[in-house]
């Protein structure tokens, strides 16, 4: 099962979702997004730990949704 973090987990009203195989992978993707889109500079270590703890297990699908009729 994949891992999921949402940009809203950082306290934003953004609907961006980072999905990947490990908590570290999704955290990196989320932080890259937060830096590029929201201008986030640094995040304290305690907040990084909290984010990793909020990582959820999920079945991630492309933003277009799941279409079982197409490979």
C-alpha positions in Angstrom: 0.0 0.0 0.0 1.3 3.5 -0.8 1.8 6.5 1.5 -0.1 9.8 1.3 0.4 13.3 2.7 -1.8 16.3 1.9 -0.6 19.9 1.6 -3.4 20.7 4.0 -1.5 18.7 6.6 0.9 21.8 6.6 -2.1 24.0 7.6 -2.8 25.3 4.1 -6.1 25.3 2.2 -4.3 23.6 -0.8 -5.7 20.3 -2.1 -2.3 19.0 -3.4 -1.6 15.4 -2.4 1.8 13.7 -2.4 1.7 9.9 -2.9 4.6 7.4 -3.0 6.0 4.2 -1.7 7.6 5.5 1.5 6.9 8.3 4.1 10.2 9.9 3.2 9.4 10.0 -0.5 6.0 11.7 0.1 7.5 14.1 2.6 10.1 15.2 0.0 7.5 15.6 -2.7 5.2 17.6 -0.3 8.1 19.8 0.8 9.2 20.4 -2.8 5.6 21.5 -3.6 5.4 23.7 -0.5 8.6 25.4 -1.4 7.8 25.9 -5.0 4.1 26.9 -4.7 3.8 28.4 -1.2 7.3 29.8 -0.7 8.0 27.6 2.3 11.6 28.2 3.4 12.3 25.8 6.3 10.3 23.6 8.5 11.3 22.8 12.1 12.4 19.2 12.9 9.5 18.7 15.3 7.1 19.6 12.5 8.8 17.2 10.1 8.3 14.4 12.7 4.6 15.4 13.0 4.2 15.3 9.3 5.7 11.8 9.0 3.4 10.7 11.8 0.4 12.0 9.8 1.4 10.0 6.7 -1.6 7.8 5.8 -1.7 4.5 4.0 -3.6 4.8 0.8 -4.3 3.4 -2.6 -3.2 6.4 -4.8 -4.7 7.0 -8.2 -3.9 9.6 -10.8 -5.7 12.9 -10.4 -8.0 12.0 -13.4 -9.3 9.1 -11.3 -9.3 5.4 -11.7 -10.5 3.9 -14.9 -10.5 0.1 -14.8 -11.2 -0.1 -18.5 -7.8 1.3 -19.4 -4.4 -0.3 -18.7 
